[in-house]
């Protein structure tokens, strides 16, 4: 048995500095020294092990066990998702189906700004709500690169767009998990997050377009951007406050897709924007021309339907495999819950993070049948049969896809291993405690704590597990609403999603931009921090400023 020690050096400042070393090494290697992602991840992992064992006193065998558990979670579900999404994309690309899909999207709008809005924001929100765990960035990144967007635009903008729905991703998993961790009412937390995030469902589409093509070009299509945002924000607010978290992102995204497509049938921009790089520079991807195909693409209705069919099948499969009822059936056929040897219930999480010493569970769920990646694989195989692939051809494409992703998979495995070492060693809690000592400014910095949690763990769910109890305890000590601050952990966390290393690797892989992760990180970092600070200001206003305080829910 071993207990966390949150101030191993006897000085909170020095201990916090020591805890930050793995993050500094990882982000510095990626963003400053341009080290390849898999090497940077392995370097960060090695550093985290040295800090955990050498400074925080974690037993070496426990640190090794945490590394293996993180690696297992990197392969399943994260690596499994990205592998099968890229497999589906390759299948459609090689049969020419993606070329037809690309031009059929142009029949909705030939404007690159509106295509980005529809795919990255609206479609991405659906895949986040249904599947989560990197699915939206993988799918929208692959679609944008296939449409001819520059690699940086496809990568960075997919990450920026994947913010508004993250708190309700994977059928509300972050919120339901947060309720379990804190003991607070799940509908109250869902409602509070909905109130905090409503304004950002409107801001993010504008922010996305401004990042792509600048203020002036965005304002030229402001009616469409506003329609997309409002048609997402209003259903999100209503559903989160009346039905709970499970279907918030799915319903809001379907409303946004439907309303925006209908709006574009009657409204058109005065000038068509054709650049696939926007203000970001770079060439169009895959040699695709920056000028969009004419609306009259010449394909029959049947050809267009066949081109869209793989992605429609994917949407159905992701939603189905995310359904609790279907998951329960598939898990009853096969699932393994492994109490991870050398780690499970052997480490005490200590106050003030929890009220009293609490054993940390370490259970790996090997649910291969019900995981989202398997749903994507099923969709890919069905689509391959419809497109006329023979089994041997499918296997050949799959092998080639796996080989092309080998370094990305190594990176994801190392990133998750790093995250699990810092989690089970208490290193990340030491960082979190630094935020909790900010007194009257805690609503702002507590929100940034959620941002930090997702940046470290790559998951809003994991960040809620990590810091949910700390948020509740700190709020109670400061006389703030625990519902407000636990919700702020999730709301702030969504903005950290675009800079976590796992998401950046997924984006670089989906857009064939591997080796440029540092470029992506440098591009999205400002957007991530600025949006997180805005969430912090909204939470601070709810904590202290009438009439915003009227929106706060007290348990």
JOZIFEN-V409957 format. One record per residue. N is the residue number from 1. RES is the residue in three letters. OMEGA is omega in whole degrees, -180 to 180 (NA if undefined). BURIAL is + if it has 24 or more other C-alpha atoms within 12 Angstrom, else -. D_CENTER is the distance of its C-alpha to the mean C-alpha in whole Angstrom. Layout:
n={N:N}
res={RES:RES}
omega={OMEGA:OMEGA}
burial={BURIAL:BURIAL}
d_center={D_CENTER:D_CENTER}
This chain:
n={1:2:3:4:5:6:7:8:9:10:11:12:13:14:15:16:17:18:19:20:21:22:23:24:25:26:27:28:29:30:31:32:33:34:35:36:37:38:39:40:41:42:43:44:45:46:47:48:49:50:51:52:53:54:55:56:57:58:59:60:61:62:63:64:65:66:67:68:69:70:71:72:73:74:75:76:77:78:79:80:81:82:83:84:85:86:87:88:89:90:91:92:93:94:95:96:97:98:99:100:101:102:103:104:105:106:107:108:109:110:111:112:113:114:115:116:117:118:119:120:121:122:123:124:125:126:127:128:129:130:131:132:133:134:135:136:137:138:139:140:141:142:143:144:145:146:147:148:149:150:151:152:153:154:155:156:157:158:159:160:161:162:163:164:165:166:167:168:169:170:171:172:173:174:175:176:177:178:179:180:181:182:183:184:185:186:187:188:189:190:191:192:193:194:195:196:197:198:199:200:201:202:203:204:205:206:207:208:209:210:211:212:213:214:215:216:217:218:219:220:221:222:223:224:225:226:227:228:229:230:231:232:233:234:235:236:237:238:239:240:241:242:243:244:245:246:247:248:249:250:251:252:253:254:255:256:257:258:259:260:261:262:263:264:265:266:267:268:269:270:271:272:273:274:275:276:277:278:279:280:281:282:283:284:285:286:287:288:289:290:291:292:293:294:295:296:297:298:299:300:301:302:303:304:305:306:307:308:309:310:311:312:313:314:315:316:317:318:319:320:321:322:323:324:325:326:327:328:329:330:331:332:333:334:335:336:337:338:339:340:341:342:343:344:345:346:347:348:349:350:351:352:353:354:355:356:357:358:359:360:361:362:363:364:365:366:367:368:369:370:371:372:373:374:375:376:377:378:379:380:381:382:383:384:385:386:387:388:389:390:391:392:393:394:395:396:397:398:399:400:401:402:403:404:405:406:407:408:409:410:411:412:413:414:415:416:417:418:419:420:421:422:423:424:425:426:427:428:429:430:431:432:433:434:435:436:437:438:439:440:441:442:443:444:445:446:447:448:449:450:451:452:453:454:455:456:457:458:459:460:461:462:463:464:465:466:467:468:469:470:471:472:473:474:475:476:477:478:479:480:481:482:483:484:485:486:487:488:489:490:491:492:493:494:495:496:497:498:499:500:501:502:503:504:505:506:507:508:509:510:511:512:513:514:515:516:517:518:519:520:521:522:523:524:525:526:527:528:529:530:531:532:533:534:535:536:537:538:539:540:541:542:543:544:545:546:547:548:549:550:551:552:553:554:555}
res={UNK:UNK:UNK:UNK:UNK:UNK:UNK:UNK:UNK:UNK:UNK:UNK:UNK:UNK:UNK:UNK:UNK:UNK:UNK:UNK:UNK:UNK:UNK:UNK:UNK:UNK:UNK:UNK:UNK:UNK:UNK:UNK:UNK:UNK:UNK:UNK:UNK:UNK:UNK:UNK:UNK:UNK:UNK:UNK:UNK:UNK:UNK:UNK:UNK:UNK:UNK:UNK:UNK:UNK:UNK:UNK:UNK:UNK:UNK:UNK:UNK:UNK:UNK:UNK:UNK:UNK:UNK:UNK:UNK:UNK:UNK:UNK:UNK:UNK:UNK:UNK:UNK:UNK:UNK:UNK:UNK:UNK:UNK:UNK:UNK:UNK:UNK:UNK:UNK:UNK:UNK:UNK:UNK:UNK:UNK:UNK:UNK:UNK:UNK:UNK:UNK:UNK:UNK:UNK:UNK:UNK:UNK:UNK:UNK:UNK:UNK:UNK:UNK:UNK:UNK:UNK:UNK:UNK:UNK:UNK:UNK:UNK:UNK:UNK:UNK:UNK:UNK:UNK:UNK:UNK:UNK:UNK:UNK:UNK:UNK:UNK:UNK:UNK:UNK:UNK:UNK:UNK:UNK:UNK:UNK:UNK:UNK:UNK:UNK:UNK:UNK:UNK:UNK:UNK:UNK:UNK:UNK:UNK:UNK:UNK:UNK:UNK:UNK:UNK:UNK:UNK:UNK:UNK:UNK:UNK:UNK:UNK:UNK:UNK:UNK:UNK:UNK:UNK:UNK:UNK:UNK:UNK:UNK:UNK:UNK:UNK:UNK:UNK:UNK:UNK:UNK:UNK:UNK:UNK:UNK:UNK:UNK:UNK:UNK:UNK:UNK:UNK:UNK:UNK:UNK:UNK:UNK:UNK:UNK:UNK:UNK:UNK:UNK:UNK:UNK:UNK:UNK:UNK:UNK:UNK:UNK:UNK:UNK:UNK:UNK:UNK:UNK:UNK:UNK:UNK:UNK:UNK:UNK:UNK:UNK:UNK:UNK:UNK:UNK:UNK:UNK:UNK:UNK:UNK:UNK:UNK:UNK:UNK:UNK:UNK:UNK:UNK:UNK:UNK:UNK:UNK:UNK:UNK:UNK:UNK:UNK:UNK:UNK:UNK:UNK:UNK:UNK:UNK:UNK:UNK:UNK:UNK:UNK:UNK:UNK:UNK:UNK:UNK:UNK:UNK:UNK:UNK:UNK:UNK:UNK:UNK:UNK:UNK:UNK:UNK:UNK:UNK:UNK:UNK:UNK:UNK:UNK:UNK:UNK:UNK:UNK:UNK:UNK:UNK:UNK:UNK:UNK:UNK:UNK:UNK:UNK:UNK:UNK:UNK:UNK:UNK:UNK:UNK:UNK:UNK:UNK:UNK:UNK:UNK:UNK:UNK:UNK:UNK:UNK:UNK:UNK:UNK:UNK:UNK:UNK:UNK:UNK:UNK:UNK:UNK:UNK:UNK:UNK:UNK:UNK:UNK:UNK:UNK:UNK:UNK:UNK:UNK:UNK:UNK:UNK:UNK:UNK:UNK:UNK:UNK:UNK:UNK:UNK:UNK:UNK:UNK:UNK:UNK:UNK:UNK:UNK:UNK:UNK:UNK:UNK:UNK:UNK:UNK:UNK:UNK:UNK:UNK:UNK:UNK:UNK:UNK:UNK:UNK:UNK:UNK:UNK:UNK:UNK:UNK:UNK:UNK:UNK:UNK:UNK:UNK:UNK:UNK:UNK:UNK:UNK:UNK:UNK:UNK:UNK:UNK:UNK:UNK:UNK:UNK:UNK:UNK:UNK:UNK:UNK:UNK:UNK:UNK:UNK:UNK:UNK:UNK:UNK:UNK:UNK:UNK:UNK:UNK:UNK:UNK:UNK:UNK:UNK:UNK:UNK:UNK:UNK:UNK:UNK:UNK:UNK:UNK:UNK:UNK:UNK:UNK:UNK:UNK:UNK:UNK:UNK:UNK:UNK:UNK:UNK:UNK:UNK:UNK:UNK:UNK:UNK:UNK:UNK:UNK:UNK:UNK:UNK:UNK:UNK:UNK:UNK:UNK:UNK:UNK:UNK:UNK:UNK:UNK:UNK:UNK:UNK:UNK:UNK:UNK:UNK:UNK:UNK:UNK:UNK:UNK:UNK:UNK:UNK:UNK:UNK:UNK:UNK:UNK:UNK:UNK:UNK:UNK:UNK:UNK:UNK:UNK:UNK:UNK:UNK:UNK:UNK:UNK:UNK:UNK:UNK:UNK:UNK:UNK:UNK:UNK:UNK:UNK:UNK:UNK:UNK:UNK:UNK:UNK:UNK:UNK:UNK:UNK:UNK:UNK:UNK:UNK:UNK:UNK:UNK:UNK:UNK:UNK:UNK:UNK:UNK:UNK:UNK:UNK:UNK:UNK:UNK}
omega={179:-179:176:172:-173:176:-173:-177:179:178:-175:-179:-180:179:177:178:178:-180:-177:-175:180:179:-180:-180:-178:-176:177:179:-179:-169:-175:-174:173:176:178:-168:-176:177:178:180:179:177:177:178:179:179:-180:178:178:180:-178:-176:-172:-176:-176:172:179:177:-174:-179:176:178:178:179:178:177:-179:178:177:179:179:178:175:179:-180:23:-165:-178:180:179:-175:179:-175:175:-180:175:178:180:180:178:-178:-179:-175:178:-180:-179:-179:177:178:179:-179:-177:177:174:177:177:173:176:176:-177:-177:179:-178:174:178:180:-177:-174:-173:-177:-173:179:-180:179:178:-179:175:-179:-177:-172:-177:174:176:-178:-176:-180:179:-177:-176:176:179:-180:-178:179:176:178:177:177:178:-178:-180:179:-179:-178:-174:-177:173:179:179:-178:-176:179:-173:-176:-169:-178:-180:-178:179:178:172:-176:180:-177:180:177:179:178:179:-177:-173:-177:178:-178:-175:179:177:179:178:180:-177:177:178:179:179:-172:-177:-178:-178:173:176:-178:-172:177:177:-180:179:-177:178:177:-177:-169:177:-175:-174:-180:177:-178:178:177:-175:179:-180:-180:179:178:180:-179:-179:-179:172:-173:-175:175:179:-179:-177:-176:-179:-178:-177:-173:-174:-168:-166:-173:-175:-175:-180:-179:-179:-179:178:176:-178:178:-176:-176:-179:179:178:-180:-178:175:-175:-179:180:178:-180:179:-180:180:-171:-177:177:179:-178:179:-171:-179:178:-179:174:-176:172:179:-179:-180:-179:179:-175:179:178:-179:-179:-170:175:179:178:178:180:179:179:179:179:179:-179:-172:179:-177:173:176:178:-180:180:-178:-180:179:-178:-178:174:-178:179:-178:-180:176:-179:180:-178:178:178:178:178:168:176:173:-173:172:-166:-176:178:-176:-173:178:178:-177:178:166:-169:172:9:180:175:-177:179:-178:-172:180:180:175:176:-176:177:-179:178:-177:-173:-177:-171:-177:-176:-180:177:175:178:178:177:178:-179:-179:177:-180:180:178:180:-180:176:177:171:-178:179:179:178:-178:179:179:-179:179:-179:178:180:-178:-180:-177:-170:-179:177:180:176:-180:-179:178:-179:179:180:177:177:-179:-179:176:-180:180:-174:176:-178:-179:-179:177:176:175:-179:-179:177:179:-173:-177:-175:172:-175:179:-175:178:178:-176:174:175:177:175:175:177:179:-179:179:178:-179:-172:-178:-174:175:177:-179:178:177:175:-175:-171:-178:179:178:178:-180:-178:-180:179:180:179:-177:180:177:177:176:178:179:-172:175:175:179:177:180:-179:176:-179:-176:-180:175:-177:-175:-180:178:-171:-180:-179:180:178:176:-179:-178:179:-178:-176:179:-177:-176:-176:-180:-178:178:177:179:180:-179:-180:-173:-172:-180:-179:-179:-177:-179:180:177:177:177:176:178:178:177:179:178:177:177:-178:-168:-170:169:0:-178:-180:179:-180:-174:178:177:-178:NA}
burial={-:+:+:+:+:+:+:+:-:-:-:-:-:-:+:+:+:+:+:+:+:+:+:+:+:+:+:+:+:+:+:-:-:+:+:+:+:+:+:+:+:+:+:+:+:+:+:+:+:+:+:+:+:-:+:+:+:+:+:+:-:+:+:+:+:+:+:+:+:+:+:+:+:+:+:+:+:+:+:+:+:+:+:+:+:+:+:+:+:+:+:+:+:-:+:-:+:+:+:+:+:+:+:+:+:+:+:+:+:+:+:+:+:+:+:+:+:+:+:+:+:+:+:+:+:+:+:+:+:+:+:+:+:+:+:+:+:+:+:+:+:+:+:+:+:+:+:+:+:+:+:+:+:+:+:+:+:+:+:+:+:+:+:+:+:+:+:+:+:+:+:+:+:+:+:+:+:+:+:-:+:+:-:+:+:+:+:+:+:+:+:+:+:+:+:+:+:+:+:+:+:+:+:+:+:+:+:+:+:+:+:+:+:-:-:-:+:+:-:+:+:+:+:+:+:+:+:+:+:+:+:+:+:+:+:+:+:+:+:+:+:-:-:+:+:+:+:+:+:+:+:+:+:+:+:+:+:-:+:+:+:-:+:+:-:-:-:+:+:-:-:-:+:+:+:+:+:+:+:+:-:-:-:+:+:-:-:-:-:+:-:+:+:-:-:-:-:-:-:-:-:-:-:+:-:+:+:+:+:+:+:-:+:+:+:+:+:+:+:+:+:+:+:-:-:-:+:-:-:+:-:-:-:-:-:-:-:-:-:+:-:+:+:+:-:+:+:+:+:+:-:+:+:+:-:-:-:-:-:+:+:+:-:+:-:-:+:+:+:+:+:+:+:+:+:+:+:+:+:+:+:+:+:+:-:-:+:-:-:-:-:-:-:+:-:-:+:+:-:-:+:+:-:-:+:-:+:+:+:+:+:+:+:+:+:+:+:+:+:+:+:+:+:+:+:+:+:+:+:+:+:+:+:+:+:+:+:-:-:-:+:+:+:+:+:+:+:+:+:+:+:+:+:+:+:+:+:+:+:+:+:+:+:+:+:+:+:+:+:+:+:+:+:+:+:+:-:-:-:+:+:+:+:+:+:+:+:+:+:+:+:+:+:+:+:+:+:+:+:+:+:+:+:+:+:+:+:+:+:+:+:+:+:+:+:+:+:+:+:+:+:+:+:+:+:-:+:+:+:-:+:+:+:+:+:+:+:+:+:+:+:+:+:+:-:-:-:-:-:-:+:+:+:+:-}
d_center={34:32:31:29:30:28:31:32:34:36:34:31:31:31:29:26:27:27:24:22:24:21:19:21:22:19:18:22:22:19:20:23:25:23:23:22:18:20:22:20:18:22:23:21:21:25:25:23:25:28:27:26:30:32:31:30:32:30:32:31:31:28:26:27:26:23:22:23:21:17:18:19:15:14:16:16:13:11:14:15:13:13:17:17:15:17:20:20:20:23:25:25:25:28:30:30:28:25:27:29:25:25:28:28:25:27:30:27:27:28:26:23:22:22:21:18:17:18:16:13:13:15:14:10:10:12:10:7:11:12:10:7:6:5:8:8:7:10:12:12:13:15:17:17:19:21:22:23:21:21:19:17:17:15:13:13:13:10:8:10:10:6:7:10:9:6:9:11:8:10:13:13:13:11:14:17:16:17:20:21:21:22:25:24:24:21:22:23:20:18:21:20:17:18:20:18:16:18:19:16:15:19:18:15:16:19:17:16:19:21:19:20:23:24:26:29:27:25:27:29:27:26:27:25:22:23:24:20:19:22:21:18:19:22:21:18:20:23:21:19:23:25:23:20:17:17:17:16:13:15:18:17:16:19:21:19:20:23:24:23:25:28:28:28:31:33:32:31:31:34:33:31:28:28:27:23:23:23:24:22:25:25:26:25:23:26:29:28:30:28:31:29:31:34:33:36:34:37:35:36:34:34:33:30:29:29:27:24:25:23:20:21:22:18:17:20:19:15:17:20:18:16:19:20:24:23:21:24:27:25:25:28:29:27:25:26:25:26:27:26:29:30:27:27:29:30:28:29:27:29:30:29:25:27:30:32:31:29:28:25:24:23:22:21:20:21:21:21:22:20:16:14:15:19:18:17:20:22:22:22:25:27:26:28:31:31:31:34:32:34:33:34:32:29:29:30:27:25:27:26:23:22:25:23:19:21:20:17:17:19:16:14:16:18:14:14:18:18:15:18:21:20:19:22:24:23:23:19:21:24:22:21:24:25:23:25:28:28:30:30:27:25:23:22:21:20:17:17:17:13:12:14:13:9:10:12:11:7:7:8:10:12:12:14:16:17:18:18:22:23:21:24:27:26:26:29:31:31:32:28:27:25:23:22:21:19:17:17:15:12:13:13:10:7:9:8:5:7:9:8:11:9:6:10:12:10:10:14:15:14:16:19:18:18:20:19:16:18:18:15:14:17:17:13:14:17:15:12:15:17:15:14:18:19:17:19:22:22:21:25:26:26:27:30:31:33:32:28:29:31:27:26:27:29:29}
